[in-house]
Amino acid sequence: MTEVMAKSIRVSPPAKINLHLRVGPPTPDGFHPLMSWMVTVGLFDNLEFVPISRPGVFLECDDPGIPCDASNLIVKTATALLESVKENEPGVTGLRAALQKRIPVGAAPGQSSSDGAFALLAMNELLKLNWSRGRLAELAAKFGSDLSFFFHGPSSICTGRGEIVNPTPPPKLRWAILILPKIHMATPAVYRRFDEMKMGQANALASVPDWRQWATLAAAEILPLLINDLEAPAFSLNPALAELHIRATQSLGRIVRMSGSGSTLFTLYDSEAEAIQAASHIQDQLQTRALPVQLCPA
């Protein structure tokens, strides 16, 4: 039995999508430099923390498929922060965390990274540590490049391995649909296929878009500009995802992109009504879950 030492805190980690993703050839250390425009979307998990007297971080989740042990990013980041402050905060010994999964696992990119990053944001406030977001992001980057984005979003350009984050104006268009197949794409496998296909070109990162100008464009104007260099390797690995991409493109009569290493597909709309209608159409015609979501929700 644990003893609650203070009030709890709740946060709502959002999902994110890569609107634009260029990937360069691997560097000698095996990592791929990238350039990506990332935005948050209106799809959220719920995460609650309560300080307890028992040492350690103890996670519970309403999804039995989510590991709650030391492999979970929430546990990793929260444990790291506790270790960093325990000498200066002797009264802080442990945390109980409860995660309600609302973001589909293995489909919506960034869902575990978001949870890990927001664990640090929640703890910073709960424990009154007064760490800057930059300091929290530096700690988070040890556990994955995607985590850094969530300290600077909701709209940012991510470079390096993804850990160099520069906020940029959110797109004027504010709606998208997410097409969420029950397909899990393993990011390392997608990058391996990317290398096998010899797709990494040094000049992929040389041409930097005018992000501020892109942010002013309507859906029909910006969709032809968006690129994801990981689409071809992902579709090569999973023909079902490739087929869904073709069918969604044909069914909607507009450009559909993949986010990150998959398997989420998306397209953009200028109005909520258009997004709602398109999501309903995809579900009816393709029998695949589709959600209308707001980009960069407040």
C-alpha positions in Angstrom: 0.0 0.0 0.0 1.3 3.4 -0.8 0.8 6.7 0.9 -0.2 9.8 -1.1 2.0 12.7 -0.2 0.6 15.5 -2.3 -2.1 16.3 -4.8 -2.1 14.6 -8.2 -1.5 16.3 -11.5 -3.1 15.4 -14.8 -1.8 16.1 -18.3 -3.1 15.3 -21.8 -0.2 14.3 -24.1 -1.2 15.0 -27.7 -0.4 13.0 -30.8 1.7 14.6 -33.6 2.1 14.1 -37.3 5.0 14.9 -39.6 3.6 17.2 -42.3 6.9 17.1 -44.2 9.8 14.7 -43.7 13.1 14.6 -45.6 15.7 12.1 -44.6 19.4 12.1 -45.5 21.9 9.2 -45.8 23.1 7.7 -42.5 26.1 9.3 -40.8 29.1 7.2 -39.6 27.3 6.6 -36.3 24.3 5.0 -38.1 21.8 7.8 -37.5 19.9 9.6 -40.3 19.8 13.4 -40.3 16.4 14.7 -41.0 14.3 17.8 -41.6 10.7 17.6 -40.5 7.7 20.0 -40.0 5.9 18.5 -37.0 2.6 19.6 -35.6 0.4 18.4 -32.7 -3.1 17.1 -33.5 -6.3 17.0 -31.4 -5.9 13.4 -30.2 -4.8 13.0 -26.6 -3.9 10.4 -24.0 -4.6 11.1 -20.3 -1.8 10.8 -17.8 -1.9 11.3 -14.0 0.9 11.4 -11.4 0.7 11.1 -7.6 3.8 11.4 -5.4 4.1 8.5 -3.0 6.4 7.5 -0.2 7.5 4.2 -1.9 10.7 4.7 -4.0 10.3 4.2 -7.7 7.9 4.9 -10.6 4.8 2.7 -10.8 2.8 2.8 -13.9 -0.7 1.5 -14.6 -2.5 1.6 -18.0 -6.0 0.8 -19.1 -4.6 -0.8 -22.3 -3.3 -4.3 -21.4 -1.1 -4.2 -24.5 1.0 -1.3 -23.1 4.1 -2.4 -21.1 4.2 -0.8 -17.7 7.7 -1.8 -16.8 11.1 -0.1 -17.2 10.8 -0.3 -21.0 7.9 2.3 -21.0 9.0 5.8 -21.9 6.9 7.3 -19.0 8.8 5.1 -16.5 12.2 5.9 -18.2 11.8 9.7 -18.2 10.1 9.9 -14.8 12.8 7.7 -13.2 15.6 9.8 -14.8 14.1 13.0 -13.5 13.6 11.5 -10.0 17.3 10.4 -10.0 18.3 13.9 -11.1 16.6 15.7 -8.2 16.5 13.2 -5.3 19.6 14.7 -3.7 18.2 18.2 -3.7 14.6 17.1 -3.1 14.9 14.5 -0.2 11.1 14.4 0.4 10.5 13.1 -3.1 10.8 9.4 -3.3 8.4 7.9 -5.8 5.5 8.4 -8.1 2.4 6.5 -9.1 1.3 7.1 -12.7 -2.0 6.2 -14.4 -2.2 6.2 -18.2 -5.4 6.2 -20.2 -4.6 5.4 -23.8 -6.7 7.3 -26.3 -4.1 7.5 -29.1 -3.9 4.3 -31.1 -0.8 2.3 -30.3 1.6 1.7 -33.2 -0.4 3.9 -35.6 -0.3 7.5 -34.5 3.3 8.6 -34.6 4.8 10.1 -31.5 2.3 8.7 -29.1 4.9 7.1 -26.7 7.3 10.1 -27.2 4.5 12.5 -26.2 3.7 10.5 -23.1 7.4 10.4 -22.1 7.8 14.2 -22.7 4.6 15.1 -20.9 5.6 13.0 -17.9 8.5 15.3 -17.4 6.4 18.4 -17.9 3.9 17.1 -15.3 6.6 16.2 -12.8 8.2 19.6 -13.2 5.0 21.3 -12.2 3.9 18.7 -9.5 7.3 18.8 -7.7 7.8 22.6 -8.3 11.2 22.0 -9.8 11.1 25.1 -12.0 13.2 23.5 -14.7 13.2 25.3 -18.0 11.7 23.5 -21.0 15.1 23.5 -22.5 16.6 21.6 -19.6 13.7 19.2 -19.6 14.1 18.7 -23.4 17.9 18.0 -22.9 17.0 15.2 -20.4 14.3 13.8 -22.7 16.6 13.7 -25.7 18.5 10.9 -24.0 15.5 8.6 -24.6 14.6 9.5 -28.2 14.9 12.3 -30.7 11.1 12.7 -31.0 10.6 13.7 -27.4 12.3 17.1 -27.9 9.5 18.4 -30.1 6.9 18.3 -27.4 8.7 20.9 -25.3 8.5 23.4 -28.2 5.4 22.6 -30.3 2.7 22.8 -31.4 4.3 23.6 -34.7 8.1 23.2 -35.1 10.8 22.4 -37.6 13.0 19.5 -36.3 16.4 18.9 -37.6 19.5 16.9 -36.7 18.2 13.6 -35.5 15.0 15.4 -34.6 16.3 16.8 -31.3 17.0 20.3 -32.7 13.7 22.1 -32.5 12.7 25.5 -33.9 9.1 26.7 -33.5 7.4 27.9 -36.6 4.0 29.4 -37.2 1.2 26.8 -37.3 -0.5 26.2 -40.7 -3.4 28.5 -41.5 -5.5 25.4 -42.4 -6.4 23.8 -39.1 -8.0 20.4 -40.0 -6.8 17.0 -41.1 -8.1 13.4 -41.1 -6.0 10.6 -39.7 -6.4 7.2 -41.3 -5.5 4.7 -38.7 -5.1 1.1 -40.0 -4.4 -1.7 -37.6 -0.8 -2.0 -38.9 2.3 -1.6 -36.8 5.4 -0.3 -38.5 8.7 -0.7 -36.7 10.7 2.4 -37.2 14.1 0.7 -37.3 12.9 -1.7 -40.0 11.6 1.2 -42.2 15.0 2.9 -41.9 16.8 -0.3 -42.8 14.7 -0.7 -45.9 15.3 3.0 -46.7 19.1 2.3 -46.7 18.6 -0.9 -48.7 16.8 1.1 -51.3 19.6 3.6 -51.3 17.2 6.4 -51.0 19.2 8.7 -48.8 20.4 11.7 -50.8 22.6 14.4 -49.3 20.7 17.1 -51.2 17.4 16.1 -49.6 18.2 18.4 -46.7 19.9 21.2 -48.7 16.7 22.9 -49.9 15.0 24.5 -46.9 11.4 25.5 -47.6 10.0 29.0 -46.7 8.1 27.6 -43.7 6.4 30.8 -42.9 5.1 31.1 -46.4 4.0 27.4 -46.4 2.0 28.1 -43.2 -0.2 30.6 -45.1 -1.2 28.1 -47.8 -4.6 26.5 -48.2 -4.9 22.7 -48.2 -5.0 22.4 -52.0 -1.8 24.5 -52.3 0.3 22.9 -49.6 -0.5 19.2 -50.2 1.5 19.0 -53.4 4.6 20.4 -51.6 4.6 17.9 -48.8 7.1 14.9 -49.0 7.8 11.9 -46.8 11.0 10.1 -47.8 10.0 7.1 -45.6 6.8 6.3 -47.6 8.5 4.2 -50.3 10.4 2.0 -47.8 7.3 1.6 -45.6 5.1 0.7 -48.5 7.7 -1.8 -49.7 7.7 -3.5 -46.3 4.0 -3.6 -46.0 2.0 -4.0 -49.3 -1.3 -3.7 -47.3 -0.3 -0.2 -46.2 0.7 0.7 -49.8 -2.7 -0.6 -51.1 -4.5 1.4 -48.4 -2.6 4.6 -49.4 -3.6 4.1 -53.1 -7.3 3.4 -52.2 -7.5 6.4 -49.9 -5.9 8.7 -52.5 -8.4 7.5 -55.1 -11.4 7.5 -52.8 -10.8 11.1 -51.6 -9.6 12.4 -54.9 -6.7 14.3 -53.2 -3.1 13.8 -52.1 -2.7 11.5 -49.0 0.6 11.4 -47.1 2.0 9.1 -44.5 3.3 10.4 -41.2 6.7 9.5 -39.9 7.6 5.8 -40.5 3.9 4.9 -40.5 1.3 3.6 -40.4 -0.8 6.7 -40.0 -1.9 8.3 -43.2 -3.3 11.8 -43.4 -4.6 14.5 -45.6 -5.5 18.2 -44.9 -8.6 20.3 -45.1 -9.5 23.9 -44.7 -12.6 23.4 -42.7 -13.9 21.1 -39.9 -17.0 20.2 -42.0 -14.8 18.9 -44.9 -12.7 16.8 -42.5 -15.7 15.3 -40.8 -17.2 14.3 -44.1 -13.9 12.9 -45.4 -13.3 10.8 -42.3 -16.9 9.4 -42.5 -16.3 8.6 -46.2 -13.1 6.7 -45.5 -14.7 4.6 -42.8 -17.6 3.8 -45.0 -15.7 3.0 -48.2 -12.5 1.5 -46.9 -13.7 0.0 -43.6 -10.7 1.7 -41.8 -10.8 3.9 -38.8 -10.5 7.6 -39.7 -10.7 10.6 -37.4 -11.1 14.3 -38.1 -8.6 16.2 -36.0 -7.6 19.8 -35.4 -4.0 20.8 -36.1 -2.1 22.6 -33.4 -5.1 22.6 -30.9 -4.9 25.2 -28.2 
